[in-house]
C-alpha cells in the first residue's frame, strides 16, 4: 500500500512538472535586458482624456506619503482629496523599494510612490504606464529640474509626476551619543564607541551608503558614483559592511521598529529618514539628525500609475492633488523632504521649511546621491569595466548579513 | 443506489480528500520544485521559463547559504531540546501526580498561550529582551550582561512559542503508561530516579520524538520571531522572504525553500524507525 502511494504521488509530481513546463521564455522581460539608456519599455498607451472618477483608489506609498489623519488627526491630506473627487482612498505602505516593486506587480494598486531604484524596474517590466502630463494641471508648477530625468522618464516620455526629494540622514540619541556626530564614521568605523548599538537600513541599496563613505575616505578606490561599482570597488563596499555588521544591533526596514529600537536604547545611532526622527521626537525620545560631511544618499520620488489599474481617472486626480501646493507642502513637511512644487513653499507651516531642505536649489539637489537601480553598464559612464548589477547587490546583501 | 455500488461510495468518500492531498499538497510541492528550476530577469524581476540549475548552483557554491542552513538547523535542534527538557517534568506532573481537577486546569493552562496571537507573544519577548527590559534587568541584577537581541533570544522565544506542541504528545504518551508499572517498579525496590530512567523515559521517548516533529519543523520555517528578537541574524525563512518580498527572485526563493523540505524528509525517515509516527 505504501509503495503504491509513493508511485502515485511521484506520477502526480511528474505530470504536474510536465504541465507547468518551460514555455521557452515567451513571458520574459520584453527587451528589458537592453542597456540603461536604450531599453525599450513595453508599448503602453497613455490616457488621452480624463473622465469621471471611478469612486475608489488604492494607493501604495512610502509611510507618511498618504496620511488620512489616522496617525495624527492634524496630518491629513487624503480626506480633502476624497471630498473633492469622490475617490475613496485605501493606503498600503511599504518599507523598501524592492517591496514596492513586488507589491506593485500584483496589480492590486492603482498608484505608487516610486523611488529611483524602483521606477525604472517598474517601467521596464510594464507594470506602470506612461503618464499624459497635459492632463495634470499642477504639473506645470513642478520644478523643471525634476522633469524628464533618467529615473522618471524614457526617451522624453514621463512615466509619472515628481513628488519631492530628500536625504537619508544620520540620527542619534542625544543623551547617549556625545559629542554630536558629524561623520558616517560613527556607524562604519571598526572602533566606533557605539559598537552593538548601531542600526542600518535593511536593503541592498544600503551598499551605496558604504560606497559613498568610501568615496570620501578612500579616494584611491576611484569611486565616482556609489551606484556604479566595478568588482574591486564593490568588494571594498561589501567588506566595509561586513565589518559594520559587528557594530550593528539590528537592521531596520520597518520604520516603527526603528522608532522602538531608539526608544528602548537598543539602537542609539544610525541611518534614518526625517519622518522617523519626527515620530521619535513626538514620542519624547531625545534624538537629533544631521547631514554628515561625507554627503548623503537620498531619494527623488515619482507617483506612477499602474498599467492594469481600473481607477485611472482617480489615479490622475490623485497625481494632480499630491503635487498641488497645499498637499505637496503638507507631505514635504511631514515626511521631511523638499517639495516638488515651488508654490508649496508658501503653504508650509514652518516658513523656513523650503530653506532648510534647499527646495528648488538645483545645485544642492544634484549633490544628493539619489537611489538608482545599479545595472551592468556603469552609470558613471565607464565603458572599460562591468559594474555590479542589482542582482549582485541583492546576493551580496544576504552574505553581508551572514 | 449508492449502497449497491460500494466502490462508487468509496470513490466519493475518498475522492475529495485525496484530490485535496494531491493538488494542494503535492501539487504545491511540485510547483515549488519546478519554479526553482526557472530563472528570473535581474532587472524587472519577471520570471523567465527556461530550465536552469543556476539557483541550486548558487545555493551550493555560496558559503553564506550553507552557514544559514546550518544555523537554522542548529536553532531548530536547540529549540527542540529546550522544549523536551522543559516539557517532560510538566507532562509527568500533569499525568501522574496532579489530581484530576488540577489536571484539567493545567491542561487549559498549557493550551492557553495558543489562544494569543503569535505576534503579541513575540513582541512581548522583544520588550523583555530590550535594554531595561525584564530579561536585561534580571541579568544586570546578578551582575551579568543581558544577551540582548540575537540567537539566544530567538531560541528562547521559539521554545516558548512551541512548548505546548511538545507538552501535549508527552502528556498523551504518559497517560497511556499504566500506573501499575510504576508500582511494580517501586515494589521491586527501584528509587524514583531509577524508575524514571528505566521505565518512564523508554515509554515516553517516542512521544517526545512525535513532539519534536512539531517543534523542529515549525522552527525550520519560522522567519518572524528572528526578525523581531534575532538582532542581525537571519534564518532560512528570512532568505526565502527576502527573495520573494524584496528581491523578486521567486526561483531562488523556491530553491532555498527546498532545503527545509529535504531536511524534514530526512528527519521523518529517521523518526519512523523509532515508532513515533504512531504517537502523532
Boltz contact constraints between the chains, C-beta under 6 A:
constraints:
  - contact:
      token1: [A, 9]
      token2: [B, 26]
      max_distance: 6.0
  - contact:
      token1: [A, 12]
      token2: [B, 22]
      max_distance: 6.0
  - contact:
      token1: [A, 12]
      token2: [B, 26]
      max_distance: 6.0
  - contact:
      token1: [A, 13]
      token2: [B, 30]
      max_distance: 6.0
  - contact:
      token1: [A, 16]
      token2: [B, 27]
      max_distance: 6.0
  - contact:
      token1: [A, 16]
      token2: [B, 30]
      max_distance: 6.0
  - contact:
      token1: [A, 17]
      token2: [B, 30]
      max_distance: 6.0
  - contact:
      token1: [A, 17]
      token2: [B, 34]
      max_distance: 6.0
  - contact:
      token1: [A, 20]
      token2: [B, 34]
      max_distance: 6.0
  - contact:
      token1: [A, 22]
      token2: [B, 49]
      max_distance: 6.0
  - contact:
      token1: [A, 22]
      token2: [B, 51]
      max_distance: 6.0
  - contact:
      token1: [A, 23]
      token2: [B, 49]
      max_distance: 6.0
  - contact:
      token1: [A, 25]
      token2: [B, 48]
      max_distance: 6.0
  - contact:
      token1: [A, 25]
      token2: [B, 49]
      max_distance: 6.0
  - contact:
      token1: [A, 25]
      token2: [B, 50]
      max_distance: 6.0
  - contact:
      token1: [A, 28]
      token2: [B, 48]
      max_distance: 6.0
  - contact:
      token1: [A, 29]
      token2: [B, 41]
      max_distance: 6.0
  - contact:
      token1: [A, 29]
      token2: [B, 44]
      max_distance: 6.0
  - contact:
      token1: [A, 29]
      token2: [B, 46]
      max_distance: 6.0
  - contact:
      token1: [A, 32]
      token2: [B, 43]
      max_distance: 6.0
  - contact:
      token1: [A, 32]
      token2: [B, 44]
      max_distance: 6.0
  - contact:
      token1: [A, 96]
      token2: [B, 246]
      max_distance: 6.0
  - contact:
      token1: [A, 98]
      token2: [B, 246]
      max_distance: 6.0
  - contact:
      token1: [A, 98]
      token2: [B, 247]
      max_distance: 6.0
  - contact:
      token1: [A, 99]
      token2: [B, 245]
      max_distance: 6.0
  - contact:
      token1: [A, 102]
      token2: [B, 245]
      max_distance: 6.0
  - contact:
      token1: [A, 102]
      token2: [B, 248]
      max_distance: 6.0
  - contact:
      token1: [A, 121]
      token2: [B, 44]
      max_distance: 6.0
  - contact:
      token1: [A, 124]
      token2: [B, 44]
      max_distance: 6.0
  - contact:
      token1: [A, 125]
      token2: [B, 44]
      max_distance: 6.0
  - contact:
      token1: [A, 125]
      token2: [B, 46]
      max_distance: 6.0
  - contact:
      token1: [A, 245]
      token2: [B, 232]
      max_distance: 6.0
  - contact:
      token1: [A, 248]
      token2: [B, 232]
      max_distance: 6.0
  - contact:
      token1: [A, 250]
      token2: [B, 149]
      max_distance: 6.0
  - contact:
      token1: [A, 250]
      token2: [B, 231]
      max_distance: 6.0
  - contact:
      token1: [A, 250]
      token2: [B, 232]
      max_distance: 6.0
  - contact:
      token1: [A, 264]
      token2: [B, 130]
      max_distance: 6.0
  - contact:
      token1: [A, 264]
      token2: [B, 131]
      max_distance: 6.0
  - contact:
      token1: [A, 265]
      token2: [B, 131]
      max_distance: 6.0
  - contact:
      token1: [A, 266]
      token2: [B, 130]
      max_distance: 6.0
  - contact:
      token1: [A, 266]
      token2: [B, 131]
      max_distance: 6.0
  - contact:
      token1: [A, 389]
      token2: [B, 42]
      max_distance: 6.0
  - contact:
      token1: [A, 391]
      token2: [B, 42]
      max_distance: 6.0
  - contact:
      token1: [A, 394]
      token2: [B, 247]
      max_distance: 6.0
  - contact:
      token1: [A, 398]
      token2: [B, 64]
      max_distance: 6.0
  - contact:
      token1: [A, 399]
      token2: [B, 64]
      max_distance: 6.0
  - contact:
      token1: [A, 401]
      token2: [B, 234]
      max_distance: 6.0
